[in-house]
Amino acid sequence: MLTSQVVALWAYLRARAGVSGGFDDAGTVVEKVVLTAIFAALAIAVGAIIVAKVTSKANSITLN
C-alpha cells in the first residue's frame, strides 16, 4: 500500500517538474548570498584585528 503511494507521489512530482520546465537553481542563489555574507563578515573581522594591532603598535612608539 505505502509503496504504491510513494510511486504515485513520485510520478506526480516528475510530472510537475516536467510541466514547469524542471527544477531551477533558485536554491543556489540563497546559498551564494549566505556564503558571501559569511566571507564578508570574516574579512571585516580580520581587518578590524589588523587595524587594532597596528594602532596599538603605533601608539607604543615613543617619539623622543
C-alpha positions in Angstrom: 0.0 0.0 0.0 2.7 2.5 1.0 4.8 1.6 -1.9 2.1 2.4 -4.4 1.5 5.8 -2.7 5.2 6.6 -3.0 5.2 5.6 -6.6 2.2 7.7 -7.3 3.7 10.7 -5.4 7.0 10.3 -7.4 5.1 10.2 -10.7 3.2 13.3 -9.7 6.4 15.2 -8.8 8.1 14.1 -12.0 5.1 15.3 -14.0 5.0 18.7 -12.2 8.7 19.2 -12.8 8.2 18.4 -16.5 5.4 20.9 -16.8 7.3 23.7 -15.1 10.4 23.1 -17.1 12.3 21.3 -14.5 13.8 22.3 -11.2 15.6 25.7 -11.2 18.7 26.8 -9.4 17.0 29.2 -7.0 18.4 27.5 -4.0 22.0 28.1 -5.2 21.3 31.9 -5.2 20.5 31.8 -1.5 23.5 29.6 -0.8 25.8 32.0 -2.6 24.3 35.0 -0.8 24.8 33.4 2.6 28.4 32.3 1.8 29.2 35.8 0.5 27.8 37.3 3.7 29.9 35.0 5.9 33.1 35.7 3.9 32.4 39.5 4.1 31.9 39.2 7.9 35.2 37.3 8.2 37.0 39.9 6.1 35.7 42.7 8.2 36.7 40.9 11.4 40.3 40.3 10.1 40.5 43.9 9.0 39.4 45.1 12.5 42.0 42.8 14.1 44.8 44.2 11.9 43.8 47.8 12.5 43.7 47.2 16.2 47.2 45.6 16.2 48.7 48.3 14.0 47.1 51.1 16.1 48.4 49.5 19.3 51.9 49.2 17.9 51.8 52.8 16.6 50.7 54.2 20.0 53.5 52.4 21.7 56.2 54.1 19.7 57.9 56.9 21.5 59.0 60.0 19.5 61.6 61.3 21.9 
